[in-house]
Amino acid sequence: MKFARTLILPAAMIASLTAGVAIAQAADGQRPDRPDRPSMAERFDLNGDGDITRSEVDQVQADRFESSDLNGDGAVSFEEFTASIDAEREQRMADRQQAMFDRADANGDGVLTSDETGGREGGMFERIDVDGDGVITQEERESARDQMREHRGAHGGKRGPGRGEAE
């Protein structure tokens, strides 16, 4: 029983996560709600021929299992499993932060200026400060919050291309 808990269950979970995400993606492999993530083809088409074979999926799953087996004993413990998930989450967060920075860095020089971060006319502060007096009052904050909720509600609470927002 311990063998099943130590090896089979984590392996099945890793396989189902990998295959489930692959199957759920759009036909072209790119998730419209997550353009910052690699497409299915980028992750699974190991030889770059445009087709994803069973052996390529098996190889990706085997590589993922191997990278989760931190002590190299051929089994993935619960601790290794959670450490692997945590490491992947941290990498995704770092990738998202870099993508956010890159989007804000309009001139691509690797630094953000006040103009690039909204310190200009028409920025978020100016949109919320409706009366333009340089102070955001409680009423203006509540109004902005209500407008955001209304906007998100009109789109089912989802944001981004393919989620109710114009592309």
N, C-alpha and C positions, 0 to 999 in steps of 0.2 A: 504494500500500500504506500509506503514511504517513497518507493521508486516512482510510482505513478504521480504522486504529488510533487516530487522533485524534478522529474524530467518530462513526463507526458503532458501534464496540465499546462505548464508554462509554454512548452513547445506548441501545443494546440492553440493556446491564446495568441502567441506570436504569429502563427500561421494564419489564424482567422483574422487578426488585425491587418496583416499584410494583404491577404487576399480580399478581405472585405472592402478595404479602401480602394483597391485596384478595380474591383467590380463596380463600385458605386460611382466611379468617376465618369465624366462625360465621354462620348465616343472618341473625341480627339485627345482624351487623357488629361486635359487641363481642367481643374476645378474653377469655375468662374468666381466662386466666393473666396478663393484662396490663390490669387495669381502669384503670390510669393513662394508657393510650394512647387517643387518639381512635378512635372506631369508624370502620369503613369508610364509613358514611353521612356521618359528620362530615367526613371527608377528601375524599370523592368526590362527594357530592350537593351540588353547588355552588349550585343554586337552591333547595334545601331542600324539594323536593316529595316526598321519600320514595323517588324512583326514581333509579337511577344509569344514565345514558346513555353510549353510546360517546363522544359528544362531550365529556362531563364528564371521563371517564377520559383522553381525549386532551389536554384542557386541563390537567389535573393533571400529566400527564407532561410537557407542554410547559413548564409553569411550573417544574417540578423541573429540567428541562434548562436552562432560562434561568437559574435560580438557581445552577446548577453552573458555568455559563459565566462565570467571574469576571471575565475581561477583555473580555467582550462581543464576541468575534470570531466567534461562530457555531459554535464547536467547543469540545469539552471535552477538555482534555489530561489525562493521567494525574495530574498534580499538582493540577489543578482537581477532578478526580473524587475523589481521596483527601481533599482539603481539604473538599469538600462532605460526604463521609461523616463525616469527623472533626467537623465543625460540627454535624451532625445528632446524632451520638453525644453530644457535649457538651451539647446541648440536652436530649436524653432524660435524661441523668444529672442535670442541673439540675432537670428536672421530677420525677424520682424522689426526689431529695433534698427538694424542697419537699413532695411528697406524704408522705414519711416524717415530716418535721417536723410537717406539719398533722395527721397521725394521732396523733402523740405529744402535741401541744398540745391536751389534752382540753377546756380551757375556751375555746380560740380567741382568746386574748389576744395571740398573736404572740411569746410567750416561753415557755421550758420551765422548769418548776420541778423540784426534786428529786422531788417526788411524781409528776410526770408522766413522768419518765424512769426510774422503777423504784427510786428511793430510798425505798421503802416496804416494809412487810411483804408478803411474797408475791412480791417481785420476783425477778429472775433470781439474784441473789446468794443469797437465802434458799433458792431451789429447789436450787441446787448445794451449798450448805453444809448437807448432810443432817443432820449431828449438831448444828447450831445453835450451834457454839462461836465463830462469828465469823471462822473461818479456813477457806479452801477448800484442802484438801490435794490432793496429787498423785492420791491414790486417788479423791477426790470429783470432780476434773476428768476423770479417765479414765472414771469411771462416767457422768458427764454426757455425755461425748463418745460413749460406747458407746450410751447411751439415745437420743441424737439420731440416730446412725447407724441404730439399730434402727427408730426411728420413720420415718426417711426411707426405709429399705429396705422397710418395709411399704407405702409409697406409691410404690414404683418410683423413689425418689430425687427425686420431684417434690413441690412444695409448692403450696398455694393452692387456692381453689375450682376444681372441675373437674379437679383433678390428684390425686384420691385423698383429699382432706381434706374433711371435712364443711363444707357451706356455711353 
